[in-house]
Amino acid sequence: SACTGKTFEEIEAEFDGKGYGAFKPAVGEAVVETLRPIREESERLLKDKAYLESVYKAGAEKASYIANKTLRKVYKKVGFVAK
């Protein structure tokens, strides 16, 4: 229901009398189709090396800023001279 947009009643009617042999592959296909855009976007992003590099560099800069800020606070509390 979550993957197809069909109601439980519609799904029940579609597979009435067919058993799990027909239901399980249909569920698998519905899940695959629901996740397809996510998979395609992740594949596209993984191929874009320049974008990935810019993201990790921006993350490293932000982490460094936060770490230095924390370290300055620690130095001040401990009584060390800040660099």
C-alpha positions in Angstrom: 0.0 0.0 0.0 2.8 2.4 0.9 4.7 1.7 -2.3 1.8 1.5 -4.8 -0.7 4.0 -3.4 -3.4 1.3 -3.6 -5.7 0.8 -0.7 -5.5 -2.4 1.4 -8.9 -3.4 -0.1 -7.6 -2.9 -3.7 -4.5 -5.0 -2.9 -6.6 -7.7 -1.2 -9.0 -7.8 -4.2 -6.0 -8.0 -6.7 -4.5 -11.0 -5.0 -7.6 -12.7 -3.8 -7.2 -16.4 -4.2 -3.6 -16.1 -5.6 -1.6 -16.8 -2.5 1.9 -15.7 -1.5 3.4 -17.0 -4.7 2.0 -14.1 -6.7 2.0 -11.6 -3.8 5.7 -11.7 -2.8 7.1 -10.9 -6.2 4.6 -8.0 -6.6 5.7 -6.6 -3.3 9.3 -6.9 -4.2 8.7 -5.1 -7.5 6.8 -2.4 -5.8 9.6 -1.8 -3.3 12.2 -1.8 -6.1 10.2 0.8 -8.1 9.7 3.0 -5.0 13.5 2.9 -4.2 14.6 3.4 -7.9 14.8 7.2 -7.7 16.9 7.1 -4.5 19.2 4.5 -6.1 19.6 6.4 -9.3 20.3 9.7 -7.4 22.9 8.0 -5.2 24.6 6.5 -8.3 24.7 9.9 -10.0 26.2 11.5 -6.9 28.8 8.8 -6.5 29.9 9.4 -10.1 30.3 13.2 -9.5 33.8 13.2 -7.9 34.1 17.0 -8.0 30.8 17.4 -6.0 31.8 14.7 -3.5 35.1 16.4 -3.0 33.5 19.8 -2.4 31.1 18.2 0.1 33.8 16.5 2.1 36.0 19.6 2.1 33.1 21.8 3.3 32.4 19.2 6.0 36.1 19.1 7.0 36.2 22.9 7.3 33.1 23.0 9.4 34.4 20.2 11.7 37.8 22.0 12.0 36.1 25.2 13.0 34.0 23.5 15.7 36.9 21.5 17.0 39.1 24.6 17.3 36.3 26.5 19.1 36.0 23.6 21.5 39.7 23.4 22.0 39.9 27.1 22.8 37.2 26.7 25.5 39.2 23.7 27.0 42.4 25.7 27.0 40.7 28.6 28.7 39.2 26.3 31.4 42.4 24.4 32.0 44.5 27.6 32.0 46.6 26.9 28.9 47.7 29.7 26.6 45.5 29.5 23.5 47.4 29.3 20.2 
